[in-house]
């Protein structure tokens, strides 16, 4: 996976998280990795965002009673 993403006009945080990280659930991590751009709701062309490293906790997919 690339470690950066260059925005296109009207990109939004949630759409970028879905497109680059696989889920809108990672929008918080994406925003934390790019605090200098928090003023944007919709991005212009050409903003280079750092993509955070996402680790998947396989136990998180299990119900609480099945986690080790």
Backbone bond lengths (Angstrom), bond angles and torsions (degrees), N, CA, C in turn:
res aa  C-N    CA-C-N  psi(-1)  N-CA   C-N-CA  omega(-1)  CA-C   N-CA-C  phi
1 X - - - 1.447 - - 1.523 108.27 -
2 X 1.350 117.49 135.98 1.461 118.99 177.75 1.525 110.63 -66.01
3 X 1.313 116.51 153.82 1.461 120.04 -177.16 1.528 113.11 -95.27
4 X 1.345 116.50 -1.10 1.460 120.71 175.92 1.526 109.40 -137.13
5 X 1.314 114.53 161.65 1.463 121.73 175.03 1.521 107.28 -138.40
6 X 1.320 116.72 132.58 1.454 122.07 177.39 1.525 108.22 -101.06
7 X 1.324 115.09 122.66 1.461 120.31 -174.55 1.522 112.81 -70.68
8 X 1.336 112.98 156.05 1.453 121.10 169.52 1.533 106.56 -115.74
9 X 1.293 116.66 161.44 1.464 121.68 -175.12 1.527 111.36 -52.98
10 X 1.318 115.56 132.13 1.468 125.29 178.46 1.524 114.88 74.13
11 X 1.332 119.26 9.39 1.465 120.34 170.53 1.524 108.40 -57.64
12 X 1.327 116.72 144.42 1.464 122.23 176.51 1.519 108.80 -125.35
13 X 1.333 115.39 157.57 1.458 121.26 -175.13 1.527 112.98 -50.66
14 X 1.330 116.58 -49.63 1.462 119.66 -175.59 1.521 112.09 -66.01
15 X 1.324 117.21 -39.36 1.461 120.82 178.69 1.526 111.40 -67.18
16 X 1.325 116.87 -36.91 1.465 120.77 177.94 1.529 109.84 -66.29
17 X 1.331 116.66 -43.93 1.477 120.04 178.54 1.520 110.45 -60.15
18 X 1.318 117.72 -43.54 1.462 121.00 179.11 1.524 110.97 -63.96
19 X 1.326 116.63 -47.10 1.463 121.85 -176.21 1.531 112.21 -66.40
20 X 1.325 117.18 -40.60 1.465 120.07 -171.91 1.524 114.51 -99.52
21 X 1.329 116.90 -29.76 1.468 120.46 -174.42 1.528 112.64 -112.90
22 X 1.332 116.40 -9.48 1.449 120.09 174.28 1.512 116.41 97.16
23 X 1.337 117.97 -6.41 1.462 120.51 -179.57 1.521 110.15 -163.37
24 X 1.342 114.38 146.06 1.462 119.62 174.41 1.526 110.91 -68.31
25 X 1.323 116.90 -16.74 1.468 120.88 179.83 1.530 112.19 -62.10
26 X 1.316 117.98 -18.10 1.459 121.61 -178.03 1.532 113.04 -94.18
27 X 1.326 117.74 11.27 1.453 120.63 -177.31 1.534 111.31 -61.58
28 X 1.321 118.01 -36.77 1.471 120.29 179.84 1.526 110.88 -63.42
29 X 1.334 117.19 -44.94 1.468 120.58 178.68 1.528 110.84 -63.68
30 X 1.333 116.67 -39.37 1.463 120.57 178.20 1.522 110.62 -63.18
31 X 1.320 117.01 -43.77 1.466 120.58 179.99 1.526 111.33 -67.61
32 X 1.319 117.72 -38.21 1.467 120.61 178.15 1.525 111.41 -65.02
33 X 1.319 117.28 -32.84 1.471 121.03 179.48 1.525 112.31 -76.96
34 X 1.339 116.56 -10.83 1.467 121.03 -176.01 1.519 111.67 -135.84
35 X 1.320 116.40 48.12 1.461 122.19 -175.47 1.528 113.80 -55.94
36 X 1.317 116.78 -28.95 1.465 120.10 -178.04 1.525 112.23 -67.90
37 X 1.338 118.16 -12.76 1.466 122.04 -179.29 1.526 113.08 -111.25
38 X 1.310 118.37 14.22 1.455 120.71 -177.62 1.525 113.22 -63.16
39 X 1.299 117.89 -17.85 1.473 120.79 179.10 1.531 111.84 -69.97
40 X 1.323 116.78 -16.58 1.460 120.24 -179.17 1.523 111.61 -86.80
41 X 1.327 114.41 136.05 1.460 121.20 167.64 1.527 107.50 -101.54
42 X 1.328 115.66 -50.26 1.462 123.05 172.99 1.526 106.82 -115.33
43 X 1.315 116.10 128.98 1.468 121.31 -174.95 1.523 112.13 -85.82
44 X 1.345 115.85 150.46 1.462 119.96 168.46 1.534 108.78 -82.45
45 X 1.306 116.56 176.04 1.467 121.49 174.24 1.521 110.87 -64.57
46 X 1.322 116.15 142.75 1.450 121.11 165.24 1.512 118.77 88.62
47 X 1.322 120.13 7.51 1.465 120.63 176.18 1.524 107.65 -81.39
48 X 1.335 116.42 126.32 1.461 120.88 -178.83 1.525 108.74 -94.92
49 X 1.317 115.63 115.47 1.461 122.12 -179.92 1.523 110.53 -101.74
50 X 1.325 115.80 141.49 1.463 121.06 172.94 1.526 108.04 -81.20
51 X 1.319 116.37 134.74 1.462 120.59 177.46 1.525 108.81 -96.73
52 X 1.335 117.04 127.23 1.465 119.51 -179.32 1.518 111.43 -72.97
53 X 1.304 115.80 155.46 1.459 122.15 173.56 1.525 107.26 -76.39
54 X 1.307 116.67 122.40 1.458 121.86 -179.81 1.527 108.50 -106.82
55 X 1.313 115.53 123.42 1.463 120.01 175.25 1.518 107.94 -110.67
56 X 1.303 114.75 136.39 1.456 120.49 -177.49 1.521 108.74 -99.57
57 X 1.328 115.29 124.08 1.456 121.59 175.89 1.523 107.23 -90.20
58 X 1.326 116.14 104.58 1.456 119.74 -176.42 1.516 112.23 -60.92
59 X 1.326 118.29 -30.17 1.459 121.00 177.46 1.524 111.91 -66.08
60 X 1.320 117.29 -26.02 1.461 120.39 -179.74 1.523 111.35 -64.28
61 X 1.327 117.19 -23.57 1.451 121.39 178.88 1.518 112.18 -76.55
62 X 1.325 117.34 -18.47 1.456 121.89 -177.98 1.515 111.11 -86.77
63 X 1.321 117.56 152.51 1.472 119.47 172.39 1.526 109.82 -62.47
64 X 1.318 117.15 153.91 1.467 122.20 -175.63 1.527 112.55 -52.93
65 X 1.303 117.88 -39.17 1.467 121.29 -176.89 1.522 113.10 -71.11
66 X 1.364 118.12 -15.19 1.464 121.32 -179.45 1.521 112.52 -100.32
67 X 1.330 118.53 -8.36 1.466 120.99 -178.75 1.507 110.78 -72.24
68 X 1.324 114.76 141.85 1.456 121.31 -176.92 1.456 112.75 -79.37
